[in-house]
Amino acid sequence: MARLRLKHFTYAIAAKKEEEANDNLNRMVKKKKIWQRKYIKEVFDSSSNKKKYYAKIVLKNLHLIEKKNEYLPKYLFKYYSPTSDNILDFQNQKLWLSHPTFFNDPFDCNIGYDSEKYEKNRFLKFIEDSGCVDKDIRNGFSLEDKQRVQRCYLGETNYWTTKYESYYDVKRKLFESKSKEFRDKVDTYLRDQLAQIDLKIQKLKNINIRVACFSELNKYEEFHNQILMWSHYADNHKGFCVEYDLEPLKNEIDFTLKDYDFYNDKEKYLDERNIAIIKAGLFPVEYTSNRVNIPVTKLNQIEFDDKGRVNYNSNIDELIYKTIIVKSSNWSYEKEWRIIIDEKVSNYYNNKIPFPFAKTIFLGCKASNELIETMIKIGKEINVEVLLMKTNGKKFGLDSIRTWSYDFDNERRQWKNPYVF
């Protein structure tokens, strides 16, 4: 009996330790998931000048970049279609930076807003600007009308809102009590306000930012099961995937050259800044069912310049950065990381920034002989290992093998006389 109690006690201790380990792991995972938004806020809050861009802030505050070391992954994977541009970029150790408007998800990098909440805000502004009336309420709003709009709830009906009126019910009932001319006047005003917001949101899509996308995968477990990633981003397994080693990014950043040294030693100056700006722009994507929505107060802050462009405001830029790193939970299998680069830097390099971190090339299981031979040659030139992907014979998975089997098959093909039938 004593042995049995000791055995149960031992199991209980082991179970408790396992539970504590799982709790610690969950806390670590949660911590890694939520750090990016706080980090972006910290960067923009560190500058009192709201006209400064993200890149300018971090380059003047290198300690902010060093805070990322504990979060950075060791390796990232990027899938490529077998286009001549992609092959040439890889050979030249360049990274193509895309504009978010070209992404395949219509919600990607697209900031949301609550149109109903905004319309209510504008409705109240119209009432306040026109002034409440005591008489002739068919051509104006009374104080009671204003209070009804203020009290009404937004969204769907629930237990807590049943004692109040919904916004659209209040609006409909108020319009029924007004003259047609006055209704048309208010309706025109509200439609114009919403049209302006739609224009502002559309303008925010043309942001001054470029993005490169990667996947954080365990090389020995997850990577070989990523059939969908090959299908979606590597031309149905005809392309290639590159494993990037990001350990060099964890080295301490120290600028040995000042801004005035740009013309004296341009190559070294740019190399120092590029490492910093890549590290500063690296973020994991947060997968959620909730979109990043811009508050009404910040919607009202958006203004255009004389050329119709959105005037720069770091409060808006902060929201845009947060929008770029948030995607629908439907995409969570991609385990995505992104590098966000300001357009001024991207334009300098014609949207192809130096990225000398390639470690391994994986060639898709449907890759052509021409691609295989080309990438083997490039791999030798830039000292990068080349592996071939093959379908697993027993399960839904992929295996990676060295290129010697491909070379052997080519050599064996030469053993037989092709002219003997």
C-alpha positions, -999 to 999 in steps of 0.1 A, spaced: 0 0 0 28 24 9 45 16 -25 12 24 -43 9 57 -24 45 66 -33 39 56 -69 8 79 -71 27 107 -53 55 103 -79 30 105 -107 14 135 -92 47 154 -89 56 144 -125 21 156 -137 25 189 -119 59 195 -133 46 187 -168 17 211 -162 40 238 -151 63 233 -181 32 235 -204 21 267 -186 56 282 -190 57 272 -227 22 288 -233 33 320 -216 64 321 -237 44 315 -269 19 342 -259 47 366 -251 62 360 -285 29 366 -302 21 399 -286 54 417 -285 53 431 -320 24 456 -315 40 469 -283 73 473 -300 59 493 -329 41 516 -304 73 520 -284 92 531 -316 67 558 -326 63 569 -290 100 574 -286 100 603 -311 84 636 -301 84 646 -338 53 631 -354 67 638 -388 95 612 -385 93 579 -404 98 546 -387 132 540 -404 145 574 -393 134 568 -357 151 534 -353 183 545 -371 187 572 -345 179 549 -316 198 516 -322 190 504 -287 154 499 -299 167 475 -327 188 455 -302 156 448 -282 145 424 -310 173 399 -304 153 377 -281 125 374 -306 143 369 -339 141 335 -355 172 315 -364 160 306 -399 133 317 -422 121 302 -455 109 319 -486 92 303 -516 98 314 -552 83 309 -586 110 298 -612 110 332 -630 142 346 -645 138 377 -622 137 355 -591 166 334 -602 187 365 -610 178 382 -577 188 351 -558 221 349 -577 228 385 -569 217 380 -532 189 405 -535 154 405 -519 124 417 -539 101 440 -518 65 440 -529 38 466 -525 10 453 -503 -16 461 -530 -3 431 -550 -9 405 -522 -34 377 -528 -55 384 -497 -79 413 -502 -78 421 -465 -40 420 -463 -25 453 -451 -59 469 -456 -69 489 -426 -105 486 -414 -130 511 -400 -164 511 -385 -186 529 -410 -217 528 -388 -197 544 -359 -182 570 -382 -216 579 -397 -231 584 -362 -201 606 -354 -208 627 -385 -245 628 -379 -239 643 -344 -215 668 -359 -241 679 -384 -266 684 -356 -241 703 -334 -230 725 -364 -265 733 -374 -277 739 -339 -307 724 -321 -341 741 -327 -372 745 -306 -395 752 -335 -399 741 -371 -384 707 -362 -394 694 -396 -364 714 -409 -340 709 -381 -331 687 -351 -342 693 -315 -322 687 -284 -343 655 -278 -333 643 -314 -297 649 -305 -300 629 -273 -316 600 -291 -287 598 -315 -263 600 -286 -280 572 -267 -285 548 -295 -264 517 -298 -243 504 -327 -241 470 -342 -264 440 -336 -290 437 -309 -281 419 -277 -293 416 -240 -276 449 -230 -289 469 -259 -326 460 -260 -336 489 -238 -321 513 -263 -327 521 -300 -303 511 -327 -286 538 -347 -303 530 -380 -338 528 -363 -332 562 -348 -320 576 -381 -350 562 -399 -376 575 -374 -360 609 -373 -360 612 -411 -397 602 -412 -405 633 -391 -385 657 -413 -394 675 -446 -381 659 -478 -359 689 -485 -342 686 -451 -339 649 -453 -322 652 -487 -298 678 -472 -288 656 -443 -286 625 -465 -263 642 -490 -241 654 -462 -237 619 -447 -231 603 -481 -204 629 -488 -187 622 -455 -187 584 -460 -174 589 -496 -145 610 -482 -137 582 -457 -137 556 -485 -113 578 -504 -90 582 -473 -90 544 -468 -82 539 -505 -54 563 -502 -40 546 -472 -36 514 -493 -10 533 -514 12 534 -484 49 544 -486 60 509 -475 73 477 -491 72 442 -477 89 408 -481 73 377 -468 88 345 -452 77 314 -432 92 304 -399 93 266 -401 111 238 -382 135 225 -408 133 189 -397 96 186 -388 73 213 -404 92 222 -436 88 188 -453 51 188 -447 44 222 -463 28 210 -495 4 240 -498 32 265 -496 50 249 -525 17 248 -544 7 285 -537 40 303 -539 64 281 -559 44 275 -590 30 241 -580 63 227 -568 81 238 -600 100 266 -583 124 267 -553 126 276 -517 154 294 -499 164 289 -463 179 321 -448 202 320 -418 194 351 -397 219 346 -369 241 374 -382 213 399 -375 216 392 -338 251 407 -337 253 441 -320 248 470 -344 273 498 -343 277 524 -370 313 531 -376 305 556 -403 285 588 -400 260 603 -425 287 625 -440 308 594 -448 282 583 -474 302 596 -503 336 585 -489 327 548 -484 293 543 -498 294 505 -498 303 501 -461 279 529 -451 250 512 -468 259 477 -455 258 490 -419 224 507 -424 209 478 -444 215 453 -416 199 477 -391 169 485 -413 163 448 -421 165 438 -384 142 467 -374 117 458 -401 114 421 -392 81 411 -375 61 379 -371 25 380 -384 -2 379 -358 -32 357 -368 -65 368 -354 -102 370 -362 -102 407 -356 -91 433 -381 -71 464 -371 -96 492 -373 -87 529 -374 -106 549 -347 -130 577 -357 -107 603 -341 -78 592 -363 -100 590 -393 -108 627 -388 -70 635 -386 -63 622 -421 -57 651 -445 -46 654 -481 -19 676 -495 -23 697 -527 -14 667 -548 -41 645 -532 -17 624 -511 -23 617 -475 -3 641 -453 22 621 -432 13 615 -396 32 590 -374 0 582 -355 -15 569 -388 18 552 -398 18 533 -365 -16 519 -373 -5 510 -408 25 491 -394 2 472 -371 -22 464 -400 7 450 -420 16 424 -393 -20 412 -387 -38 386 -409 -69 365 -407 -66 332 -387 -73 314 -420 -37 320 -430 -21 308 -398 -6 277 -414 19 299 -432 36 310 -399 46 342 -416 73 367 -408 76 400 -427 103 426 -434 88 460 -436 109 486 -454 102 523 -460 96 531 -496 125 557 -497 150 529 -489 133 504 -512 133 529 -541 170 535 -537 176 498 -545 148 496 -572 129 475 -547 156 449 -545 175 453 -512 208 434 -505 200 402 -485 231 380 -482 217 354 -458 209 324 -480 220 291 -465 202 264 -485 182 261 -518 155 236 -520 143 228 -555 106 217 -560 98 181 -568 85 193 -602 115 215 -610 127 213 -646 162 200 -654 171 235 -666 162 251 -632 181 223 -613 212 228 -634 210 266 -631 206 266 -594 233 240 -588 257 263 -607 245 294 -588 248 275 -555 284 268 -562 291 304 -571 277 319 -539 285 289 -516 250 278 -509 239 242 -505 214 228 -530 189 201 -522 162 184 -543 127 178 -530 111 145 -537 76 131 -528 77 106 -500 67 71 -511 46 62 -480 29 94 -468 18 129 -477 51 146 -473 83 157 -490 119 145 -486 150 165 -494 180 148 -510 214 159 -522 221 166 -559 246 138 -563 216 115 -573 206 139 -601 243 141 -612 245 102 -611 213 98 -632 227 122 -658 260 104 -659 242 70 -661 222 82 -691 255 85 -710 264 49 -705 242 35 -732 246 42 -770 215 61 -780 219 50 -816 216 13 -809 179 3 -812 
